[in-house]
Amino acid sequence: MKNIVVLGGGISGCGSAVLAKKKGFGVFLSDSGPIAERYRRMLDEQGIPFEQGGHSEERILAASEVVKSPGIPDSAPIVQKIRAAGIPVISEIEFAGRYLGRAKCICITGSNGKTTTTSLIYKIMRDAGLNVALGGNIGESFARSVAEGGYDWYVLELSSFQLDGMYKFRAHIGVLMNITPDHLDRYDHCFQNYVDSKMRITQNQTSRDFFVFSGDDETVWQQLPKYDLRGRQLPFAARNAVASGAGDAFLCDGRFTASVGRASVEIDMAKMRIAGLHNAYNAMAAALAALAAGVAPASIRRSLYDFAPVEHRLEPVAEKNGVLWINDSKATNVDSVWYALESMKRPVVWIAGGTDKGNDYEPLKQFARQKVHTLVCMGLDNAKLVGEFSGIVPEVVSADSLDAAMKAAKAAARPGDVVLLSPACASFDLFKNYENRGELFKQWVLEN
């Protein structure tokens, strides 16, 4: 019997373990830290042996194959020992993709916009009455959904970490939103390594498949000639003239038309509940993917107009005393913040900071000069942010806690202003994750 070892006891790892058990493999799950109670209960119910708080190396190194959760870096000692032993290491996506049958996958990646675009595509497909599951970085575990079976489509948000462990997996419709520097600490601080990871969304595609991509993203179109792209190309853009025989989408004067083959849909962005250039890109990509999947244009239009904002992404929280508070905690890199500041129509009190990922803040300085009158730096080490924006923004305040930052923002805000939490940094110095940061931000706003 083939023995599968799963590393990581979160949603991805436990889903993989359930699928391995269902397929008749010997399976063992190992996590170096504690496993949440709901996942321990799931493993117990399925009769899957597991360990937490450390790794039994001898048992792990007896595996035929290892399914590694995306949060575990290749630099982890146990992963290095597994690779040294010549044991294949794959991702949950690669593993689950072996058991799709006739089902198809729409896979979305990019440095920014992938959660909103994935959510848009899933809503369009579900509203159209298709038998569809949501997975990858959001929704249910892809492997768990495959184990339960019966879906015709899977809409998957894929991070670069998930793409790294994919070898034979194929995206029937691959969507690449953009590529900007992010997570470089996982890629030897080499941007090209990160780019190569994102471009894996196109691997194994055939002439029957589709590749949706940004025609405005300079990195993306510079990379295209380097790859053997076999999928039918569907570019979307607002700045560059784009055209493809297979189809395309272009934004002009607040409206866009997306076309795939003979099918097309026209969308008026003013009628959508999500605003800003970044959301126009998200909507164009979603429309192209849905058309490629065969969804009727009228159904796509209804779903796009009905779509509500994603939590923690430019999410309005409340307007108090003439000040609008916006939660953009999901903006953990410079490019996300660029789009957030670009969409602001009111004077801004900007809350930023956290664990810096080697950020280059230069692209934000023009908007900061034009729109931000106060920057509140929220983190344990704010020296870089303070240094970068002193002289750019009239007032720069340093705070080492959420409460101190929020009090400073409230004191600085005037009627007609917006207080924007858009950190450009990871959350791990003060918070568990970006969701925790966003929830606490919203709680503070509503209680004060």
Phi, psi and chi 1 to 4 in degrees:
 res  aa     phi    psi   chi1   chi2   chi3   chi4
   1 MET       -  135.6 -179.4 -168.3  -66.4      -
   2 LYS   -71.1  131.2 -173.7  175.1 -179.5  179.7
   3 ASN  -102.0  122.6  -72.7  -48.0      -      -
   4 ILE  -105.0  127.4  -59.8  -72.2      -      -
   5 VAL  -107.2  131.3  165.4      -      -      -
   6 VAL  -107.2  126.2  178.0      -      -      -
   7 LEU   -99.7  121.5  -72.6 -174.3      -      -
   8 GLY   106.9  126.6      -      -      -      -
   9 GLY  -109.8   34.3      -      -      -      -
  10 GLY   -95.3 -157.5      -      -      -      -
  11 ILE   -63.1  -39.1 -172.6  170.5      -      -
  12 SER   -69.6  -49.7  173.1      -      -      -
  13 GLY   -63.9  -44.0      -      -      -      -
  14 CYS   -67.4  -37.5  -70.9      -      -      -
  15 GLY   -62.2  -41.1      -      -      -      -
  16 SER   -63.9  -40.7  -61.2      -      -      -
  17 ALA   -64.2  -40.8      -      -      -      -
  18 VAL   -62.1  -43.8  168.5      -      -      -
  19 LEU   -65.3  -42.2  178.8   59.0      -      -
  20 ALA   -60.6  -42.6      -      -      -      -
  21 LYS   -63.0  -43.9  177.6   76.3 -177.3  -68.5
  22 LYS   -63.2  -33.2  179.2  163.2 -174.4  178.4
  23 LYS   -84.1    3.8  -67.1  -59.6  174.8 -177.8
  24 GLY    87.0   13.8      -      -      -      -
  25 PHE   -83.8  155.5  -61.6  121.8      -      -
  26 GLY   -71.6  133.8      -      -      -      -
  27 VAL  -137.9  140.9   58.1      -      -      -
  28 PHE  -142.4  132.7  175.1   62.7      -      -
  29 LEU  -111.6  136.4 -176.1  144.9      -      -
  30 SER  -133.4  134.7  178.8      -      -      -
  31 ASP  -134.1  133.2 -163.2  -50.8      -      -
  32 SER   -72.2  -19.0   62.9      -      -      -
  33 GLY  -115.3 -168.7      -      -      -      -
  34 PRO   -75.0  147.4   25.3  -32.1      -      -
  35 ILE  -102.3  132.7  -61.8  174.3      -      -
  36 ALA   -59.7  149.6      -      -      -      -
  37 GLU   -56.9  -41.9 -177.8 -176.2   -9.2      -
  38 ARG   -63.4  -31.0   65.8 -175.7 -178.2  -80.8
  39 TYR   -80.2  -35.9  -64.7  129.1      -      -
  40 ARG   -60.5  -41.5  -66.0 -161.3  -53.4  -89.7
  41 ARG   -64.2  -41.3 -166.9  163.9   56.7 -115.3
  42 MET   -61.0  -45.2  179.3 -162.1  -57.7      -
  43 LEU   -64.7  -41.3  -65.6  167.2      -      -
  44 ASP   -63.1  -44.4  -76.5  -24.7      -      -
  45 GLU   -62.3  -33.4  -72.3  170.2   -3.3      -
  46 GLN   -87.3   -4.7  -62.5  -80.1  -18.9      -
  47 GLY    69.2   35.6      -      -      -      -
  48 ILE  -101.4  120.1  -63.9  169.2      -      -
  49 PRO   -68.3  143.9   22.1  -29.7      -      -
  50 PHE  -152.8  165.6   66.9   90.6      -      -
  51 GLU  -138.1  155.1   64.8 -179.3   -6.9      -
  52 GLN  -137.7  157.5   58.2 -177.8  -24.5      -
  53 GLY    79.0   15.3      -      -      -      -
  54 GLY   159.0  168.3      -      -      -      -
  55 HIS  -117.1  132.5  -64.1  -57.0      -      -
  56 SER   -86.8   95.2  -59.7      -      -      -
  57 GLU   -60.8  -41.0  -71.8 -173.9   11.8      -
  58 GLU   -61.9  -41.4 -173.4  175.2  -17.7      -
  59 ARG   -69.9  -39.1 -172.1  167.8 -174.7  179.8
  60 ILE   -66.7  -41.2  -69.1  170.1      -      -
  61 LEU   -76.9    0.2  -64.7  176.1      -      -
  62 ALA   -93.9    4.4      -      -      -      -
  63 ALA   -71.5  150.7      -      -      -      -
  64 SER   -80.4  -31.0  -49.5      -      -      -
  65 GLU  -158.4  148.1 -168.2  168.5   47.3      -
  66 VAL  -119.5  129.6  170.8      -      -      -
  67 VAL  -101.1  114.4 -179.6      -      -      -
  68 LYS  -102.3  130.5  179.2  176.8   74.6   67.1
  69 SER   -68.0  147.1  -63.3      -      -      -
  70 PRO   -64.6  -24.5   19.1  -31.0      -      -
  71 GLY   -75.4   -9.2      -      -      -      -
  72 ILE   -92.1  117.7  -58.0  171.1      -      -
  73 PRO   -73.9  156.9   26.7  -32.9      -      -
  74 ASP   -63.2  -20.7  -77.5  -19.6      -      -
  75 SER   -78.0   -8.5   58.2      -      -      -
  76 ALA   -60.0  134.6      -      -      -      -
  77 PRO   -53.6  -40.7  -27.6   34.8      -      -
  78 ILE   -66.2  -35.8 -170.4   64.0      -      -
  79 VAL   -67.2  -40.7  177.6      -      -      -
  80 GLN   -63.7  -37.7  -67.3 -174.9  -28.6      -
  81 LYS   -68.2  -38.6  -71.2  177.4 -178.4  177.6
  82 ILE   -62.4  -45.8  -67.5  164.7      -      -
  83 ARG   -66.7  -38.4  -69.4 -164.6 -173.2  -80.0
  84 ALA   -63.4  -28.3      -      -      -      -
  85 ALA   -82.5   -1.7      -      -      -      -
  86 GLY    78.0   18.5      -      -      -      -
  87 ILE   -87.6  127.2  -58.7  167.4      -      -
  88 PRO   -60.4  137.1  -20.0   31.4      -      -
  89 VAL  -118.8  121.1  179.5      -      -      -
  90 ILE  -127.9  171.0   61.8  171.2      -      -
  91 SER   -94.9  166.2   70.0      -      -      -
  92 GLU   -55.1  -38.7  171.9 -155.7    3.3      -
  93 ILE   -65.0  -44.4  -49.6  -59.5      -      -
  94 GLU   -61.8  -43.9  175.3   76.6    5.7      -
  95 PHE   -64.9  -50.4 -177.7   56.0      -      -
  96 ALA   -67.8  -31.5      -      -      -      -
  97 GLY   -62.5  -18.1      -      -      -      -
  98 ARG   -71.3  -17.4  -64.1  170.9 -179.7  171.2
  99 TYR  -119.8   29.9  -53.1  103.7      -      -
 100 LEU   -76.0  -25.4  -76.8  176.5      -      -
 101 GLY    64.2 -127.8      -      -      -      -
 102 ARG   -91.4   -1.0  -67.1 -174.6  177.1 -178.8
 103 ALA   -67.2  156.8      -      -      -      -
 104 LYS  -122.8  158.1  -67.8 -174.3  175.8 -178.2
 105 CYS  -120.4  135.0  -68.5      -      -      -
 106 ILE  -106.2  118.3  -57.4  176.6      -      -
 107 CYS  -116.8  128.8  -59.2      -      -      -
 108 ILE  -118.9  128.5  -58.2   92.1      -      -
 109 THR  -137.9  176.6 -164.6      -      -      -
 110 GLY   145.9  159.8      -      -      -      -
 111 SER   -70.8  -33.0  -56.4      -      -      -
 112 ASN  -141.8  152.7  -58.6  -64.4      -      -
 113 GLY    88.6   -6.4      -      -      -      -
 114 LYS   -71.3  -33.1   55.5 -175.4  179.0  -70.0
 115 THR   -67.4  -46.3  -61.7      -      -      -
 116 THR   -64.0  -43.8  -61.9      -      -      -
 117 THR   -65.0  -42.4  -56.0      -      -      -
 118 THR   -60.5  -44.6  -56.4      -      -      -
 119 SER   -63.6  -39.6  -58.4      -      -      -
 120 LEU   -61.6  -48.8  -84.3  166.8      -      -
 121 ILE   -62.5  -43.4  -65.5  169.8      -      -
 122 TYR   -60.9  -44.4  174.9   64.6      -      -
 123 LYS   -62.1  -45.0  175.4  176.6  171.7   55.2
 124 ILE   -58.9  -46.9  -67.4  167.9      -      -
 125 MET   -65.7  -43.1  -57.4  -75.5  -79.5      -
 126 ARG   -67.5  -43.7 -170.2 -173.2   58.3 -158.0
 127 ASP   -61.9  -30.0  -71.5   -6.3      -      -
 128 ALA   -78.3   -1.4      -      -      -      -
 129 GLY    85.5   13.8      -      -      -      -
 130 LEU   -79.6  153.5  -66.3  166.0      -      -
 131 ASN   -87.2   92.0 -173.4   16.3      -      -
 132 VAL  -129.5  143.1   58.1      -      -      -
 133 ALA  -115.7  151.0      -      -      -      -
 134 LEU  -109.4  130.8  176.3   68.5      -      -
 135 GLY  -158.6 -164.1      -      -      -      -
 136 GLY    85.6 -123.0      -      -      -      -
 137 ASN   -75.3  -19.5 -107.6    8.8      -      -
 138 ILE  -131.0  167.3   60.4  174.8      -      -
 139 GLY    74.3 -151.3      -      -      -      -
 140 GLU   -82.5  160.8 -178.5   55.1   84.7      -
 141 SER   -59.5  131.0  156.1      -      -      -
 142 PHE   -57.4  -45.9  176.3   39.4      -      -
 143 ALA   -62.8  -40.5      -      -      -      -
 144 ARG   -63.7  -41.2 -177.6   76.3 -175.5  -90.9
 145 SER   -63.7  -39.9  -64.6      -      -      -
 146 VAL   -66.8  -39.5  170.5      -      -      -
 147 ALA   -61.6  -38.9      -      -      -      -
 148 GLU   -76.3  -25.6  -68.3  168.8   -9.1      -
 149 GLY    71.9  174.6      -      -      -      -
 150 GLY    92.2   -1.5      -      -      -      -
 151 TYR   -90.6  147.9  -68.3  102.4      -      -
 152 ASP   -95.8  -27.5  -61.6  -41.8      -      -
 153 TRP  -135.3  145.1  -74.2   93.7      -      -
 154 TYR  -124.1  127.5  -66.0   88.9      -      -
 155 VAL  -106.2  115.6  177.7      -      -      -
 156 LEU  -121.7  124.2  -53.7  175.1      -      -
 157 GLU   -86.2  123.8  177.2 -171.1  -40.5      -
 158 LEU  -118.7  125.9  -60.0 -178.7      -      -
 159 SER   -83.4  166.6   69.4      -      -      -
 160 SER   -60.8  -33.4   56.5      -      -      -
 161 PHE   -64.8  -37.0  -54.5  152.3      -      -
 162 GLN   -71.7  -39.2  -71.5  162.1  -43.2      -
 163 LEU   -62.7  -34.0  -71.5  161.7      -      -
 164 ASP   -59.8  -31.4  -72.5  -22.1      -      -
 165 GLY   -96.9   18.6      -      -      -      -
 166 MET  -109.8  131.5  -70.5  161.1   43.6      -
 167 TYR  -126.0  -50.8  -57.1   96.7      -      -
 168 LYS  -105.9   -9.3  -65.5 -177.0  179.1  178.6
 169 PHE   -60.7  145.5  178.6   88.1      -      -
 170 ARG  -131.1  128.0  163.1 -177.2  159.9 -144.9
 171 ALA   -86.9  116.7      -      -      -      -
 172 HIS   -66.1  -36.1  -59.3   91.8      -      -
 173 ILE  -129.9  110.8  -59.0  172.2      -      -
 174 GLY  -102.2  135.1      -      -      -      -
 175 VAL  -123.8  123.0 -179.1      -      -      -
 176 LEU  -118.0  108.6  176.7   57.8      -      -
 177 MET   -74.4  -42.7  -62.8  -53.6  -61.2      -
 178 ASN  -179.3  168.1   44.2   56.8      -      -
 179 ILE  -138.5  112.9  -53.0  177.4      -      -
 180 THR  -131.3  158.1   60.4      -      -      -
 181 PRO   -56.2  127.9  -26.3   35.4      -      -
 182 ASP  -163.5  151.2 -160.1    6.0      -      -
 183 HIS    54.0   29.2  -57.8  -61.7      -      -
 184 LEU   -65.9  -18.8  -63.3 -171.3      -      -
 185 ASP   -64.1  -22.9   51.0  -27.1      -      -
 186 ARG   -90.2   -6.0  -75.9  -84.8  -68.8 -101.2
 187 TYR  -125.0   39.3  -67.3   96.5      -      -
 188 ASP    54.3   29.3  -61.6  -34.9      -      -
 189 HIS    54.4   33.4  -65.5  -80.7      -      -
 190 CYS  -117.6  114.2  174.6      -      -      -
 191 PHE   -62.2  -37.6 -176.8   44.7      -      -
 192 GLN   -62.2  -35.1 -172.8   61.0   48.7      -
 193 ASN   -61.9  -40.9  -69.3  -15.3      -      -
 194 TYR   -67.6  -41.6  175.5   65.5      -      -
 195 VAL   -58.9  -47.5  169.5      -      -      -
 196 ASP   -59.2  -36.1  -68.5  -19.9      -      -
 197 SER   -63.5  -47.4  175.5      -      -      -
 198 LYS   -63.3  -37.2  -73.4  -64.3 -171.5 -171.8
 199 MET   -70.6  -10.0  -69.3  -59.5  -62.8      -
 200 ARG   -64.3  -11.6  -69.2  169.6   76.8   97.1
 201 ILE   -59.8  -23.2 -165.6   75.8      -      -
 202 THR   -93.6   -9.8   66.0      -      -      -
 203 GLN   -66.9  143.8   69.6 -178.4    4.5      -
 204 ASN    71.5    2.6  -55.3  -43.0      -      -
 205 GLN   -68.3  150.7  -76.3 -163.1  -45.5      -
 206 THR  -116.5  178.8   72.0      -      -      -
 207 SER   -67.6  -11.3   59.5      -      -      -
 208 ARG   -85.5  -10.9  -60.3 -171.4  -56.5  -83.7
 209 ASP   -97.2  174.4  -57.9  -37.4      -      -
 210 PHE  -127.2  144.8  -68.4   91.5      -      -
 211 PHE  -125.4  109.3  175.3   41.9      -      -
 212 VAL   -94.8  129.2  180.0      -      -      -
 213 PHE  -151.7  161.8   64.3   92.0      -      -
 214 SER   -77.5  124.5  170.6      -      -      -
 215 GLY   -85.8   -3.9      -      -      -      -
 216 ASP   -99.4  -16.1  -78.8  -10.5      -      -
 217 ASP   -83.4  113.9 -171.4  -76.7      -      -
 218 GLU   -59.9  -41.8 -174.7  175.3  -13.1      -
 219 THR   -62.1  -42.1  -60.1      -      -      -
 220 VAL   -62.1  -52.2  171.2      -      -      -
 221 TRP   -73.3  -20.2   54.2 -104.4      -      -
 222 GLN   -71.7  -28.9  -77.5 -177.8  -13.0      -
 223 GLN   -83.0  -26.9  -66.5  -64.1  -41.5      -
 224 LEU   -51.8  -44.2  -64.6 -176.4      -      -
 225 PRO   -64.9  -16.7  -20.5   32.8      -      -
 226 LYS   -80.5  -10.7  -59.5  179.5 -176.2  178.6
 227 TYR  -118.7  148.8  -67.2   84.5      -      -
 228 ASP   -85.3   85.7 -179.9   19.7      -      -
 229 LEU   -87.2  115.7  -59.0  176.5      -      -
 230 ARG  -105.1  -18.1  -57.4 -165.1  177.6  179.9
 231 GLY   -72.0  154.7      -      -      -      -
 232 ARG   -69.8  127.4  -73.8  168.9  -80.6 -178.8
 233 GLN   -87.2  131.3  -64.0 -177.2   25.5      -
 234 LEU  -127.9   87.1  -58.7  174.5      -      -
 235 PRO   -80.9  152.4   28.3  -32.2      -      -
 236 PHE  -130.4  147.0   58.3   89.2      -      -
 237 ALA  -161.5  161.8      -      -      -      -
 238 ALA  -127.8  -17.8      -      -      -      -
 239 ARG  -112.3  -42.1  -62.2 -168.7  179.8  103.5
 240 ASN   -96.7  143.6  -66.7  -33.1      -      -
 241 ALA   -70.5  122.7      -      -      -      -
 242 VAL  -124.6  148.4  -61.9      -      -      -
 243 ALA  -158.7  144.0      -      -      -      -
 244 SER  -148.3  142.2  166.8      -      -      -
 245 GLY   -61.5  -27.7      -      -      -      -
 246 ALA   -80.3  -28.8      -      -      -      -
 247 GLY   147.5  169.8      -      -      -      -
 248 ASP  -171.7  176.9   47.8   56.4      -      -
 249 ALA  -144.0  140.8      -      -      -      -
 250 PHE  -141.7  134.1 -172.9   74.9      -      -
 251 LEU   -95.8  129.1  177.3   72.8      -      -
 252 CYS  -147.8  127.1 -177.2      -      -      -
 253 ASP    52.8   41.7  -64.1  -30.9      -      -
 254 GLY    79.7    7.9      -      -      -      -
 255 ARG  -132.2  150.8  -54.3  173.6   78.0   90.6
 256 PHE  -137.0  152.6   71.4   80.8      -      -
 257 THR  -117.6  124.3  -60.6      -      -      -
 258 ALA  -106.7  131.5      -      -      -      -
 259 SER  -132.5  136.5  -58.0      -      -      -
 260 VAL  -135.0  115.5  177.1      -      -      -
 261 GLY    60.4 -127.3      -      -      -      -
 262 ARG   -92.7   -4.9  -65.1 -179.0  179.8  178.4
 263 ALA   -93.7  139.2      -      -      -      -
 264 SER  -149.4  155.1   66.6      -      -      -
 265 VAL  -138.7  137.2   60.2      -      -      -
 266 GLU  -107.8  133.5 -176.4  175.7  -48.0      -
 267 ILE  -125.7  131.2  -60.9  -64.6      -      -
 268 ASP   -96.5  110.8 -179.0   -5.7      -      -
 269 MET   -61.1  -25.6  -72.4  -59.2  -61.0      -
 270 ALA   -65.8  -21.0      -      -      -      -
 271 LYS   -90.2   -4.8  -66.4 -178.7  179.5  178.6
 272 MET   -86.9  154.3  -69.1 -169.0   63.5      -
 273 ARG   -87.4   -5.3  -63.7  163.5   67.2 -175.8
 274 ILE  -114.8  135.1   51.8  175.5      -      -
 275 ALA  -117.7  171.9      -      -      -      -
 276 GLY    98.8  157.0      -      -      -      -
 277 LEU   -61.0  -39.7  177.1   59.4      -      -
 278 HIS   -60.4  -36.8   61.4  -65.2      -      -
 279 ASN   -76.2  -25.2  -81.2  -40.6      -      -
 280 ALA   -64.1  -43.3      -      -      -      -
 281 TYR   -60.3  -45.9  -73.4  135.1      -      -
 282 ASN   -59.3  -43.7  -61.7  -21.4      -      -
 283 ALA   -68.7  -39.5      -      -      -      -
 284 MET   -62.5  -45.3  -76.3 -168.7  -76.8      -
 285 ALA   -62.4  -42.4      -      -      -      -
 286 ALA   -65.3  -41.8      -      -      -      -
 287 ALA   -63.0  -43.6      -      -      -      -
 288 LEU   -62.7  -44.6  -73.5  170.7      -      -
 289 ALA   -62.8  -41.9      -      -      -      -
 290 ALA   -68.4  -39.8      -      -      -      -
 291 LEU   -61.7  -41.8  -73.7  169.9      -      -
 292 ALA   -62.7  -29.6      -      -      -      -
 293 ALA   -82.7   -4.3      -      -      -      -
 294 GLY    92.9   13.4      -      -      -      -
 295 VAL   -75.2  140.9  180.0      -      -      -
 296 ALA   -66.5  138.7      -      -      -      -
 297 PRO   -53.7  -42.5  -29.1   36.1      -      -
 298 ALA   -62.9  -36.1      -      -      -      -
 299 SER   -68.1  -40.5 -177.4      -      -      -
 300 ILE   -60.4  -46.0  -66.5  171.4      -      -
 301 ARG   -60.4  -46.6 -172.0 -177.3  -60.1  109.8
 302 ARG   -58.4  -45.7  -80.0 -166.4  -58.9  -88.5
 303 SER   -67.6  -40.1  -65.2      -      -      -
 304 LEU   -64.1  -41.6  -73.5  178.5      -      -
 305 TYR   -70.0  -22.8  -71.2  161.2      -      -
 306 ASP   -91.4  -10.4 -171.8   50.0      -      -
 307 PHE   -71.9  130.8 -178.6   79.4      -      -
 308 ALA   -95.4  155.8      -      -      -      -
 309 PRO   -58.6  149.5  -22.6   32.7      -      -
 310 VAL   -77.6  140.1  170.9      -      -      -
 311 GLU   -60.1  139.4 -169.3  176.6   16.4      -
 312 HIS    73.1    7.4  -52.8  -57.8      -      -
 313 ARG  -124.6  100.8 -172.0   69.4 -179.2  106.0
 314 LEU    46.6   48.5  -72.1  171.2      -      -
 315 GLU   -92.7  112.8  176.2 -168.0    9.9      -
 316 PRO   -64.4  131.3  -16.9   30.1      -      -
 317 VAL  -100.5  -53.1  177.5      -      -      -
 318 ALA  -168.3  157.4      -      -      -      -
 319 GLU  -115.8  119.7 -177.8  149.2   -0.4      -
 320 LYS  -128.5  127.7  -68.1 -170.7  167.3 -174.7
 321 ASN    52.9   38.4  -58.9  -44.3      -      -
 322 GLY    80.6    4.3      -      -      -      -
 323 VAL  -109.9  125.1  175.9      -      -      -
 324 LEU   -93.0  128.1  176.2   61.6      -      -
 325 TRP  -104.8  126.9  -64.2   74.9      -      -
 326 ILE  -123.8  128.9  -66.0  179.6      -      -
 327 ASN   -96.4  108.0  167.2   29.9      -      -
 328 ASP  -122.0   43.1 -165.3   35.9      -      -
 329 SER   -61.0  -24.3 -177.3      -      -      -
 330 LYS   -71.1  -12.9 -160.8  173.0 -171.3  -55.8
 331 ALA   -76.3   84.4      -      -      -      -
 332 THR   -99.4    8.5   59.5      -      -      -
 333 ASN  -141.3  170.0   57.8   44.4      -      -
 334 VAL   -62.0  -41.8  167.0      -      -      -
 335 ASP   -63.2  -40.8 -161.6   54.6      -      -
 336 SER   -60.2  -42.2  -79.2      -      -      -
 337 VAL   -67.7  -35.0  177.2      -      -      -
 338 TRP   -55.3  -48.3 -170.8   94.6      -      -
 339 TYR   -67.5  -34.3  -76.2  107.4      -      -
 340 ALA   -64.7  -49.7      -      -      -      -
 341 LEU   -65.5  -36.7  -69.4  174.2      -      -
 342 GLU   -58.8  -33.9 -176.5  -90.2  -20.5      -
 343 SER   -87.0   -6.0   68.6      -      -      -
 344 MET   -75.6  129.8  -68.1  -62.6  109.4      -
 345 LYS  -109.2   -1.6  -52.3  -59.9 -177.4 -159.6
 346 ARG  -122.6  160.3  -60.3  160.6   67.5  157.4
 347 PRO   -56.7  143.8  -22.8   32.7      -      -
 348 VAL  -117.4  133.3  178.7      -      -      -
 349 VAL  -102.1  114.4  176.1      -      -      -
 350 TRP  -105.3  124.3  173.6   28.4      -      -
 351 ILE  -102.4  120.6  -57.4  174.7      -      -
 352 ALA  -138.2  170.8      -      -      -      -
 353 GLY   116.5  172.2      -      -      -      -
 354 GLY   140.8 -140.9      -      -      -      -
 355 THR   -88.5  108.3  -55.4      -      -      -
 356 ASP   -68.3  137.0 -174.7  -83.7      -      -
 357 LYS  -107.6   33.7  -63.5 -173.7  -78.7 -173.0
 358 GLY    80.5   33.8      -      -      -      -
 359 ASN   -68.0  143.3  -69.4  -14.8      -      -
 360 ASP  -104.6  109.0  174.3    9.0      -      -
 361 TYR   -86.6   -1.0  -66.9  106.6      -      -
 362 GLU   -53.6  -42.0 -156.1   61.6   36.0      -
 363 PRO   -62.6  -18.5  -23.3   34.1      -      -
 364 LEU   -90.0  -10.6  -58.8  179.5      -      -
 365 LYS   -71.2  -32.5  -69.9 -177.4  179.2  177.0
 366 GLN   -64.3  -48.1 -178.0  178.6   -7.5      -
 367 PHE   -64.9  -37.3  -77.5  140.2      -      -
 368 ALA   -61.3  -42.3      -      -      -      -
 369 ARG   -62.6  -42.4  -78.4 -169.0 -171.7   92.4
 370 GLN   -76.7  -35.0  -66.6  170.4   -5.3      -
 371 LYS  -120.1  -23.4  -58.9 -173.5  176.4 -170.0
 372 VAL  -102.6  124.0  179.3      -      -      -
 373 HIS  -100.7  -18.9   65.6   73.6      -      -
 374 THR  -142.5  130.4  -56.8      -      -      -
 375 LEU  -110.6  122.6  168.0   62.0      -      -
 376 VAL  -104.2  115.0  178.5      -      -      -
 377 CYS   -89.7  120.8  -55.1      -      -      -
 378 MET  -116.8  102.9  179.5  173.8   67.4      -
 379 GLY   179.1  173.1      -      -      -      -
 380 LEU   -80.0  -22.7  -64.0 -179.1      -      -
 381 ASP  -137.1   99.5 -177.4    2.9      -      -
 382 ASN  -102.1    6.9  -64.2  -38.9      -      -
 383 ALA   -57.7  -42.9      -      -      -      -
 384 LYS   -65.6  -47.1 -177.6  175.8  177.1 -179.3
 385 LEU   -61.8  -45.5  -98.2  179.9      -      -
 386 VAL   -59.6  -45.3  170.9      -      -      -
 387 GLY   -64.6  -39.8      -      -      -      -
 388 GLU   -69.0  -35.4  -70.2  -83.1   -6.9      -
 389 PHE  -109.8   -3.1  -72.1   95.6      -      -
 390 SER   -66.2  127.6  -68.5      -      -      -
 391 GLY    91.8  -17.6      -      -      -      -
 392 ILE   -94.5  -46.5  -56.7  -70.7      -      -
 393 VAL  -105.8  133.7  174.1      -      -      -
 394 PRO   -54.8  -43.2  -27.4   34.6      -      -
 395 GLU  -122.3  126.7  -69.7  -68.7  -31.7      -
 396 VAL  -124.6  121.6  178.6      -      -      -
 397 VAL  -116.8  137.4  179.3      -      -      -
 398 SER  -105.5  130.9 -176.4      -      -      -
 399 ALA  -136.7  141.3      -      -      -      -
 400 ASP  -108.6   16.4   60.8    3.7      -      -
 401 SER  -153.7  161.4   69.4      -      -      -
 402 LEU   -61.4  -45.8  175.5   81.2      -      -
 403 ASP   -60.8  -44.8 -171.1   58.8      -      -
 404 ALA   -63.8  -39.9      -      -      -      -
 405 ALA   -66.3  -43.0      -      -      -      -
 406 MET   -67.3  -39.3  -62.4  -62.0  -82.1      -
 407 LYS   -64.3  -40.0  -73.8  176.4  176.9  172.8
 408 ALA   -65.8  -40.6      -      -      -      -
 409 ALA   -65.8  -42.5      -      -      -      -
 410 LYS   -63.7  -39.2 -173.7  174.9 -178.2  179.4
 411 ALA   -67.0  -32.8      -      -      -      -
 412 ALA   -83.4  -24.2      -      -      -      -
 413 ALA   -75.4  138.5      -      -      -      -
 414 ARG  -115.8  156.9  -54.8  174.5  -67.1 -120.1
 415 PRO   -52.6  133.5  -27.4   35.8      -      -
 416 GLY    97.0   -9.5      -      -      -      -
 417 ASP   -86.1  167.8  -76.5   -0.2      -      -
 418 VAL  -121.7  135.9   60.1      -      -      -
 419 VAL   -99.8  115.6  176.6      -      -      -
 420 LEU  -112.9  113.0  171.9   67.8      -      -
 421 LEU   -84.7  105.8  170.0   66.8      -      -
 422 SER  -145.1   86.8 -165.0      -      -      -
 423 PRO   -73.6  -29.7  -19.5   34.1      -      -
 424 ALA    66.5    5.7      -      -      -      -
 425 CYS  -139.1  161.0  -62.5      -      -      -
 426 ALA   -69.4  165.9      -      -      -      -
 427 SER  -102.9   -1.3   54.6      -      -      -
 428 PHE   -74.6   -8.2  -54.9  123.2      -      -
 429 ASP   -74.8  -34.8   58.4  -17.9      -      -
 430 LEU  -119.7  -14.9  -66.2  174.6      -      -
 431 PHE  -134.6  165.6  -51.6   95.5      -      -
 432 LYS   -70.8  -40.0  -65.4  176.2 -174.5  174.7
 433 ASN  -167.9  179.2   46.6   43.2      -      -
 434 TYR   -66.0  -30.9   77.5   80.5      -      -
 435 GLU   -63.2  -44.4  -66.6   98.4  -25.0      -
 436 ASN   -61.6  -41.5  174.5 -119.8      -      -
 437 ARG   -61.3  -45.9  175.3  169.9   58.8 -167.4
 438 GLY   -65.5  -41.7      -      -      -      -
 439 GLU   -62.6  -43.5  -68.3  -63.6  -20.0      -
 440 LEU   -68.0  -35.3  -69.0  172.4      -      -
 441 PHE   -60.3  -49.4  173.2   84.7      -      -
 442 LYS   -63.0  -42.0  -69.4 -167.2  -71.3 -175.4
 443 GLN   -60.6  -43.7 -177.9 -178.9  -29.5      -
 444 TRP   -63.0  -45.8 -163.8   97.7      -      -
 445 VAL   -58.4  -45.3  171.4      -      -      -
 446 LEU   -73.8  -22.7  -64.6  173.1      -      -
 447 GLU   -97.5   -9.5  -69.3  178.8   -3.4      -
 448 ASN  -121.4      -  -70.2  -87.5      -      -
